[in-house]
Amino acid sequence: MAQAWLELLPDELIAHSCLEGYRGGTLRVKVDSAVHLAEINLLLREGLLEHLRELCPRVPLTRIKLIRGYWYHTDEEGNRIPNF
């Protein structure tokens, strides 16, 4: 599913979203800003979920839930360090 997400999202949105988890048919995606969340929401309205289902037919995907938040912190030099 991660590979399909990378294929479907425009390059400028890939760095601003992170697949957080999958449970009960729902894919949870963290998005690091309200602007990027709105852009991905627009893609969902334009059929992103259906395209993801086509690329991942064995995954029973019913919903994509977008969550505003960070999966990284930034060091003094501006580099993103993933949170684990």
N, C-alpha and C positions, 0 to 999 in steps of 0.2 A: 504494500500500500504506500510505503514511503517513496518508492521509485515512481509510482503513478502520480503522487502528489507533486513531485519535482517536475514531472513531464507536463502536468496540466497548469501549474502556476506560472505566471510571467516571472522572469528572472528577478525583477525589482521587488517582488513580494516574497520570494523564497527566503531571503535573509531576515525577513520580519515575521516569519511564522515557524512554528515547531509543532510536530505531531506529539501530543502529550500522552495519549493513550486511547485504547479502544475497549469498549465494554458494552455488552448488550445491544449491539448494533449501532452504537454511537461512537463516532470518532471525535475525540477532544483535541482541539488545536489552539495553542497559545499564540497570540498575536501581540506584538510589542507596542503598538500605538493605535489610537482610535481611528486615525486616517487609514492605516493599512487594514484594520478590522473592517471598516466600511467598504474598502475596495474588494476584500475577499467576500464580504456579504453580497456585494453586487454580482460577483462571479457565481455565487451559490444561486442567486435568483436567475442567472443566465444558464444554469444547467451543470455547474461543477459537480454536484453530487451524482447526477446521472452519468457523467463522463467517468467519474471515479468508479462507479459500479460497473461500467462497461470494461474498464481496465482490470478490475479485481472481481470477476464474477463469482469466485468461491467464498468471498467475504460477505456475510449478510449485513450490509451497510444500510441503515435506515435514516441516519441523521448525522450532520456535522455540527458540532457545538463549538462556537468560537468563544474564547476566553481571553480577556485582556490581561496581560501579564508578561513577565520576563522569565526566561529560562537561562539567563546568563547575567553576569555582572561585568562591569567595565573597569579595567585597570587604569593607572595614571596616564598611560600612553594612548588610551582610547581603544584598546583591544578587547574584544568580547571573550570572556572566560565562562564556559558552560558551568551551570550549577548542577551538582550531582548529589 
